[in-house]
Each structure stands twice: as C-alpha cells, then as structure tokens.
C-alpha cells in the first residue's frame, strides 16, 4: 500500500467537554485509523501545534470510547508554495522570504524540535510552475489567426509570452538553486529525508527537472502543481509518465516517472488523493501521496463515503463506494426520550452500519458548540447533520475509515490482477494491473 499522508491544517480539530464541562479542542488524529493517523502532512502556511499536543486526557469522558494519543511515526512538511504561487519572490504566509536557509530554520523550530523519534520528510523550497489561462488563450489566438495579425499585434502578444516565459525560468532557477542549498542544510540529520519537488508544464519539462534534481543528489522526488488538473486524468498521467492511452497505459522511458524509477528514487504525489487516484498510484508504483480530500468531501461538502464492494467486476475505484450527501437524507430527527444524550434518528437512506472506533466515539460524545442549531438538547456528534465542528469533522473521520477500507480493497484487486495470466475471461482486471515502463 502506498503510504497516505492526510494533509492537516489547524482547522482539522474537534471539540470536547472535559470532566469540568470546559470546552477544549484536540487534533482529530486520535480518532483516525491507526495506519492513517501515524503519518500526516502539514504545511508551513498553517499552525501545526495542535497536532503535536501531548495532552493525555483527551476526548469526552462521557463517551463509550476512551481516546489515547496516537504515536506519530512520520511527518511530511511542505514549505507552503501554493500560498505564494502568484508572487514573483516567494514569501512565507506568516512573513519573510523563502529560501533553503529560512525554510530549514522554520522546519527546525516548528517541527524537528518537537520529537527526535519522529521521522521527517522535508520539502526543499519550490515555486509552482503553471501555464496560466492567459498564456493558453494567447497561444490559441496566434495559432488560429496569425496570418490576419499585423506586426504590432504579433509583437504585443510575443511580449506577453516572453514575460511569462521569463517568470517560469526564474521559478525553475529558484527550485534548482534551493534544492542544492537545502541538501547542505539537512546533511547529517538522521531523522530527516529531504524531498525535492518536480514541476513543469508538460512531460519534457518535468523529465528535465527530475533529471537535474537527481543529479543534485535527491533520492525522494515529489510531483507538484497538479491539483488544478485533478479532473483531467489524461493530462496528469501524460505529464508525469507520458501516458496517453488510459485503456492500455505504459510509462514512457523518457518521462520523469521512468527516470526516477531508473535511479531508484522514491516518488510522492502532492494533493491527488481520491480513491480513483489511489488506483493509479498503486498501479504506477508510487511510494506515497497526500491530500485533503477527506476534509473537503466530508467537512466542507457534507459528503460521507460509504463502502460497497458488492460489484463483482469493478473497473474503477468509483465503483467501490458511494457518496452519501447528508442533505439528501429524507428524515433526520433527534430523539426526545433520552435526557442524557439525544441521538439522531434517520430514514433508511441515511443509515450507517459502522463498527469502528471513530463512529462509536461520535455516537456517544457530546456536541460542544454553543451555537449549534441542534443545541436545544445535549446531543451526540452525529456526522449526518451540520452545525458544529464535531458534526462537520465527524464526516472527515468517517471518511478516513472508509478510505482505509477502499485502499485495502484496491490492494487486493491489484494483487489479483498481477497473479493471473488469463485476462481473456477476466478482462476487467486489466484496470488494476501494474503499469510497466515501456521497453
């Protein structure tokens, strides 16, 4: 299983009432599945302190489940490049210019000092490279109308493109020079693995940068700047691996992914972490990936993932679960006969037959928000309603357990696909088979 790092911010927390009835906040980590909770990603753009908290008496003391702090094994920290993507000179969200020295100082102060037993993956400072919409529009206009333009008009467009290309060259220089300096900063630190970020607008640019980063000395590469393309599988796979045929994919030998594999580099994917993306990462032999999809789908969009492995011949990860929109549940009413803790009664379309630790805690812990619209009675942290961080983050917690099940099922289908020879009668398994580098 490729290692998943849930991307956490200071908002990935949940409230509880302590023994004295005082409201406190804690990280959601103790409520996540063990395999997911032990590894997470944070950014220098957000306050990470709540996720390092060592408070022992956490969680609602009235809940059926007693929570214990999770042991943190690995923390992946990025420099927050997505927050300064529009700036020519990278600056931290909290102030100060970004370079290899200042980034390492921030990593050291805010992370390395927390616990020497934690393994850290630290990103060399990067600067996201994209071809913005203006450049795409101009290239299209020129290709379609060049013969009808006078010299003044063509020079005007050329100047804009030249300015954009100059900015991209500056970003590439920043990434590569930072990568060289950052290796020196972390040299000799046993619990730190430096990670360089591969950027580019196409396969060739990414391959060139991957090659240069490997020559500098990096053994762990991450692919960045792909989140805006999340819905365009073909474009993402083309850029990183040269894949153009999604039905019969092969990794082109001159692609960044093939080059990284050739030199034995580990590979991380930034931000793409839906179940369907995990299917691709498993098939491509990606080592790790991260993202905030669990929070976006759950806390923000009101979606609960419900696993369903009943389909006999699934062709994609989308067929392994359904997305339950809580707003579409026909009946959601609080019971009135329980004076201690009201629980939510729902119609059959909203039933959740779950047995894991996260669900049991949410069903027996108290909602803490004084502004919750359901505050008339003391009630549970049911994720099928909104109104407090307990309800909203509860969906993220539920989705994390579903995601763990989905990933395990994908792993099983992957093993099945790579251990059979008769694909004629089980052609659907080709969608789960390992993708090789083209010879």
BALO-895821 format. One record per residue: y, x, z of N, C-alpha, C in turn. Coordinates in steps of 0.2 Angstrom, whole numbers, plus 2048, in hexadecimal, padded with zeros to 3 digits. Layout:
<nodes>
YXZYXZYXZ...
</nodes>
This chain:
<nodes>
7FA80480080080080080680480080B8037FB8118077FB81580580281880A80581B80980B82280580A8227FF80E8287FB80D82D7FC8138347FD8118397FE81683E7F881683D7F381A8427EE81A8497F181B84E7EF8178547F18188587ED81D85A7F082385D7ED8288647EF8298687EA82B86F7EB82D8707E88348767E98378777E683E8767DF83E8777DB8398767D483986E7D283A86A7D78398637D58398617D58418637D18448627D084C8617C984D85F7C885385D7C185685F7C085D8627BB85F8647B986685E7B786A85F7B887185B7B687685E7B587C85B7B188185E7B088785A7B388C85D7B88908597BC8958587B889B8557BB8A08527B78A68587B48AA85E7B68A98647B48AC8687AF8A88657AD8A28687A889D86E7AB89986E7B28998747B58958717B688E8767B58898747B68828747BD88186F7C087D86F7C787B86C7C787486E7CD87186B7CE86A8667D486A8617D386685C7D986585B7D985D8587DF85B8567E08558507DB85384F7D984D8497D584B8437D984B8447E084B83E7E484A8387E284F8397E18558337DF85982F7D98578327D585382F7CF85082C7CF84982D7D584682A7D68408237D884081F7D883B8187DB83B8187E283C8137E48408137EB8428147F083D8117EF8378117F48318187F482E81B7EF82E8227EE82B8277F18308267EF83782B7F183C82C7F883D8277FC83C82780383E82A80783982C80483383080882E83680482C83C80682C84180282984780782684B80382285180781F85780482185C80982386380782586780B82086E80982087380C81C87880F82187C81481F88181682388781182388780C81E88C80781E88C8028238868028278857FD82C8848008338857FC8388847FF83F87D7FE84087980384287280384287080384A87480384E87380485586E7FF85886E7F985786A7F48598627F58588617F885285A7FA85085780085485B80485785980985B85880786385A80186585B7FF86C85480086F85480387584E80487984D7FF87F8517FA87F8507F58848497F28848467F288A83F7F088B83E7E888C8437E58908427DE8918467DA88B8427D98868457D68808427CF87F8467CB87C8437C587A8437BF87F8437B987D8437B488283D7B488783F7B588E8397B58938357AE8938387A98908357A28908307A288A8307A688682C7A68808257A78818207A587D8197A687E8177AD87D81B7B08798197B787781E7BC87A81C7C187E8207C68818217CC87B8277CD87A8297D38758297DA8788277DE8748277E587682A7E987182E7EE8728327F286D82D7F586882E7F58628297F885D82B80085D82580385C82680B85B82880C85482E80F85383181184D82E81784A82B81784482881D84182C82183C82F81D83883382083283A81C83183F81F83184581C82F84881F82984A81B82484D81D81D85481B81E85882081D86081F81D86382181786781C81486B81E80E87281F81087682180B87D82380D88181D80B87F8188098838128088878128018848157FC8878157F688980F7F28868097F48878037F188E8007F38918037F98978017FB89D8057F889C80A7F58A180E7F28A080E7EA89C80A7E789A80A7E08A080A7DC8A58067DE8AB8067DA8B180B7DB8AF8107DF8B48157E18B381C7DD8B881F7DB8B78257D78B582B7DC8B882B7E28B68307E78B282C7ED8AC82D7EE8A882A7F38AA82A7FA8AB8257FD8AD8258048A98208088A782280E8A381E8138A78188148A38128158A680C8178AA80C81D8A88108228AC8118288B18178288B28198228B881E8218B58258208B982A81C8B783081B8B38318158B48378118B183880B8AA83A80C8A683980789F83A80789D84080389A84580689784B80389184D80788D85280588785480888885581088D85981188F85B81889085581D89585081A89784B81E89184681F88D84581A88884081A88384381F88184981F87C84C82487F84B82B88684C82C88984B83388884483588983F83188883883388083783487C83983087583983187383B83887584183987384584087684184687C83F84687F83C84B87C83584D87B83184787982A84887282984886E82E84586782D84586283284886383984585F83E84885F83F84F86583D85286683E85986283985D86083385A85D82E85E85682F86185183285D84B83385F84783985B84683F85D84384485983C84285783983D85983283B85783283785183883484F83883084983983584383583383E83683683783B83383384083783084583582C84583682584683282184883381A84F83281985283781785A83781685C83880F86083480D86283480686883980586783E80086D8427FE87283D7FB87883E7FC87E83A7FA87D8397F287E8327F187E8317E988482C7E888582B7E188A8277DF8878237D988781C7DA8838187D58868187CE8828197C98848197C28828137BF88780F7BC8858097B888A8097B28878067AD88C8057A788E7FE7A88957FD7AA8987F77AC8987F27A689A7EC7A789A7E77A289F7E879D8A57EB79F8AA7ED79A8A77F27958A47F77978A17FC79289C7F878D8987F47908937F178C8967EC78789C7E978989F7E47848A37E877F8A67EE7818A97F277C8A47F577789F7F777989A7FA7748977F576F8977EF7728947E976E89A7E77698A07E776B8A57E57668A67EA7618A57F17638A67F675D8A07F675889A7F575B8947F47568957EF7528987E97548987E375089E7E374B8A47E674D8AA7E57498AD7EC7478AA7F17488AD7F87478B17F87408AE7F673B8B07F67348B77F27348B87ED7388BE7E97378C47EC73C8C37F17408C87F47458CC7F97418D27F97438D67FF7418D68057468D980A7448D88107488DA81074F8E080C7508E380B7568DE80775B8DB8027588D67FE75C8D080275E8CE80675A8C880A75B8C98107608CF8137608D18187648D281576B8D580F76C8D580B7728CF80A7768CA8087728C38077758C080E7768C18137728BE8197738C181C77A8C781B77B8CA81E7818C781B7878C68147878C381178D8BC81478E8B88147898B18177898B181E78C8B68227898B682978B8B88297938BC8257958BE82579C8B88237A18B481E79E8AE81C7A28A98227A28A882579C8A382A79C8A58307A08AB8317A18AE8377A58AC8357AD8AD82F7AE8AB82D7B58A482D7B78A082C7B289882D7B38978347B489A8387B089883F7B089A8427B78A083F7BA8A28417C189D83F7C689A8397C58958367C988E83B7C988C83C7C38878417C28888477C688D84A7C588F8517C888F8507D089184A7D28918497DA88A8497DC8868457D987F8447DB87B84B7DB87C84F7D68788557D587B85A7DA88285B7DB8858607DF88385E7E78838587E88828557EF87B8577F18768567EC86F8577ED86E85E7EE8718637EB87086A7ED87386C7F48798697F687B86A7FC87786780287486180087185D80686A86180786786480386186780486286D80986887080986987680D86B87381486E86D81487086A81B86986881F86486681C85E86381F85986982085A86E81D85587481D85387582484C87582584987782B84887283084B86C82F84A86683484386383283F86383783886183683785A83583B85583883A84E83883E84B83284184F82E84584C82884284E82284284981D84084A81684684881284984C80E84F84B80A84D84780485184280284F83E7FC85583E7F785483F7F185983F7EC8598397E885E8367E685E8307E28608317DB85B82E7D785B82F7D085F8297CD86582A7C98698257C68698267BF86C8217BB86C8227B486D81B7B186F81B7AA8708147A786A8137A28658177A286081679D85A81B79F85581B79B84F81F79D85182779C85482979785683079685A83379B85F82F79D8648317A38608327A985C82D7AB85882E7B18538337B18508347AB84B83A7AB84E8417AB8548417A98588487A985A8497B085C8447B485E8457BB8588467BF8538437BE84D8447C284B84B7C184B84E7BB8498557BA84D8597BE8548587BD85885D7C185885D7C88568577CB8558567D284F85A7D584A8597D084485D7D28458647D28488677CD84A86E7CC84E8707D285286C7D585686E7DB85186F7E184C86B7E184786C7E68458667EA8478607E784585A7EB83D8577E983A8557EE8338537EE83284B7EF8388487F08388417F183E83E7ED83D83A7E88428377E48438307E584982D7E584A8267E684E8247DF84C81E7DD84F81B7D78548167DA85B8177D88608137DA86480F7D586880B7D686C8077D28698027CD8638007D085F7FB7CC85F7F47CE8627F37D48637EC7D78667E77D286C7E97CF86F7E47CA86A7E27C58657E67C38607E47BE85A7E17C185A7DF7C78547DC7CA8507D77C68547D37C38517CD7BF84F7CF7B88507D57B684E7D87AF8497DD7B08427DB7B183D7DF7B283C7E57AC83D7E27A683C7E77A18417ED7A18477EB7A284D7F07A384B7F57A88497F37AE8487F77B48427FC7B283D7F97B08377FD7AE8388027A883C8007A483E80479E84280A7A18478097A584B80E7A88478137AC8428117B083F8167B48398197B18358157AD82F8177AA82E8177A383381479F83381379882E80E79682D80979A82880379982C7FE7958297FC78F82D7F778B8287F178A8227F278A81D7ED78A81A7EB79081C7E579381A7E379A8137E179A8107DF7958097DD7948047E37948067E87918027EE7908067F47928087F579980D7FA79B80A80179B80E80679980C80D79A81281179C8118167A081781A7A281881F79D81E82079A81F82579582082C79881D83179581C83779882383B79982883979582F83B79683483779B83183279E83582E7A38358327A983A82F7AD83C8327B48358317B883282C7B882C82A7BC82782F7BB8258307B48208357B282283C7B482883E7B482A8457B58298467BD82B8417C182A8417C88238427CA81F83E7C781783E7C88148457C68178477C181484E7BE8158537C381B8537C781D8587CC81B8567D38178517D481484F7DA81A84C7DF81F84A7DC8248477E08238407E382583E7E98248377EB82A8337E982982D7E882E8297E482F8227E98368217E983881B7ED83C8177E883C8107E984080C7E58458087EA84B8097E88508057EC8517FE7EA8517FA7EF8547F37EF84F7EE7EB84A7F07E88467EB7E483F7E97E883F7E47EC83A7E37F08377DC7F18377D87EB8347D27EB82D7D37EA8287CE7EB8217CF7EA81F7D17E38237CE7DE8227D07D78237D77D68297DA7D982A7E17D88257E57DC8227E37E281D7E77E58177E77E08167E27DD8107E37D88117E87D38177E97D08197EF7CC8187F57CF81B7F67D581B7FC7D98147FF7DB8107FA7DC8097FB7DE8057FE7D78067FB7D28037FD7CC8068047C980C8057CB81080B7C880E8117CD80B8107D380A8157D88108187DB8158137DC81B8147E08198157E881C81A7EB81B81C7F281E8177F78248157F68288117FA82D80D7F78308087FA8358047F88388007FE83E7FE7FC8427FA8028467F47FF8497F080384D7EB80184E7E68068537E18058557DC80A8537D580784E7D580384C7CE80084A7CA8068467CC80B8447C881084A7C481384F7C88158557C58188597C081385A7C380D85D7BF80885A7B88078537B88058507B28048507AD80A84E7B181084D7AD8168547AB81A8577B081C85D7AE8208637AB81C8647AE81686A7AC8128687A680E8627A680B8617A080685D79A80985A79B80F85779581285079580F84D79A80C84679A80984179D80E83B79980E83579C81283079D80D82D7A380E8277A58098217A380C81D79F80981779C80B81179F80680D7A38098077A68058027A18038007A27FD7FB79D7FA7F77A27F57F17A37F77EC7A87F37E67A47F07E879D7EF7E27997EC7E179A7E57E679C7E17E579D7DA7E07A27D87DB7A17D47D67A57D37D87AB7CF7DC7AA7CA7DE7AF7C57E57B07C57E87B27CA7F07B37CA7F27B97C57F77B87C27FA7BD7BD8007C17BF8037BE7C58097C17C78097C07CF80D7C37D280E7C27DA8117BB7DB8157B97D68187B27D78137AD7D980D7AE7D68087A97D78047AA7DE8067AE7E28037AF7E98077AC7EE80C7A97ED8107A57F28157A07EF81779C7F481C7977F28237987F68287967F382F7977F78317907F983078F80083278980383978880583D78480284478380384577E80984778180F84777C81584B77681485177680F85577180E85176B80B84C76D80784876880484276480884176780E83D76381283F75C81483B75781383D75081383F74E81A83B75081F83D74E82683D75482B84375582E84375A83384775783984375683E84675284484375684B84875685084675985684375485A83D75685E83A75186283E75086883E74B86C84274987183E74987883774987883374887E83274F88283575487F83475B88383A75D88683B75C88C84175E89084376589083D76989083E77089184077488A83D77288583E77587E83C77187984176E87584076A86F83D76E86983876B86683576E86083776A85A83676C85483876984E83276584B83375F84A82D75B84683075B83F82B75C83A82C75C83382775882F82975682982475382581F75882281A75681F81575A81D81775F81881C75E81481F76381082276981382376981A82676E81D82277182281B76F82281777282781577982681577D82B81378482B80D78683080878782D80278983180179083280579383780579A83880379C83F8007A28407FD7A48468007AB8488047AE8458067B484680C7B484C80D7BA84F8117BB8548187B985381B7BA84D8227B884C8237B084C81E7AD84981E7A584A81D7A38518197A58558187A385B81E7A48608217AA85F8277AB86382D7A686182E7A585A8337A185883279A85B82C79885B82A79185D82B79086582B79586882C79487083279787383679B86F83C79E87184279987084779A87484D79587485279886F85579386B85B79486786179686C86579B86A86A79D86F87179C86D87279986787979986587C79386888279386B88678E86E88978986888978C86288C78885D88778585888078685A87B78385687C77B85587B77885087C77184F87676D85287177085486B76D85786C76E85F87177086287277286987176C86E87176686C87176187086B76287586576487386076687885E76D87785B77087C85977787B85377687785377A87184E77A86C84C78186A84678186684378786484778A85E84579085D84879485784479285184478C84F84078A84984478C84384079083E84379283884578D83384278783484378282F84977E82F84E78083485577E83485A78483486078283386578783486A78683A86E78A83B87378984087478F84586F79384587079984A86C79F84786E7A584986A7AB8478637AA8488617A784E85A7A684F8567A284A85979D84885679984285679D83C85C7A083A85D7A38348587AA8338597AE8388557B483884D7B283984C7AD83C8457AB83D8417AA8368457A88318427A882A8417AF8278457B48298447BB82783D7BD82A83D7BC8318377BE8348307BB8318307B483082B7B182D8297B482682E7B582282D7B881C82A7BF81C82C7C38218297C98228217C982281F7C48268187C48278147C18218187BD81D8157BB8178157C081281A7C581281A7CA80D8157CF80E8137D081580E7D58178077D28148067CC8148007C98128007C980A8067C88078067C87FF8047D07FD8077D58008067DB7FE7FF7DD7FF7FC7DB8057F57DD8067F07D98007F27D37FE7EF7D07F97EF7D37F27F67D67F17F77DA7EB7F37E07EB7F27E37F17EE7E97F17E77E87F07E47E27F27DE7E07F17DC7DF7E97E17DB7E67E07DA7DF7E17E17DB7E57E57DD7E67EC7DA7DF7F07DA7DC7F07E07D67F37E17D07F07DC7D07E97DC7CC7E67D87CC7E77D07D37E87CE7D47E97C77D27F07C57D37F57CA7D17FC7C87CA7FE7C97C67F97CB7BF7FA7CC7BA7F67C87BD7F37C37B87F07BE7BA7F27B77B57F17B37B57F47AC7B57EE7A77B37E87A97B37E27A57B97DE7A57BE7E07A17C47DC7A17C47D679C7BF7D67987BF7D17937BE7CA7967BA7C979C7B97C379F7BE7C27A57C27C87A77C67C77AC7CD7CB7AA7D07C87A47D57CB7A27DC7CB7A67DC7C67AA7E27C57AF7E27CB7B37DD7CE7B57DD7D47B97E17DA7B77E37DA7B07E77DF7AD7EE7DF7B07F07DA7B37F77D97B67F77DD7BC7F17DF7BF7F17E27C67EF7E97C57ED7EC7BF7EA7F27BE7EF7F87BF7ED7FE7C17F18047C17F48057BA7FB8077BA7FE8097B47FE8117B37FB8137AE7FB81A7AD80081D7A98018247A98068277A580382879E80682679980482679280282D7907FD82E78D7FB83578B7FE837784
</nodes>
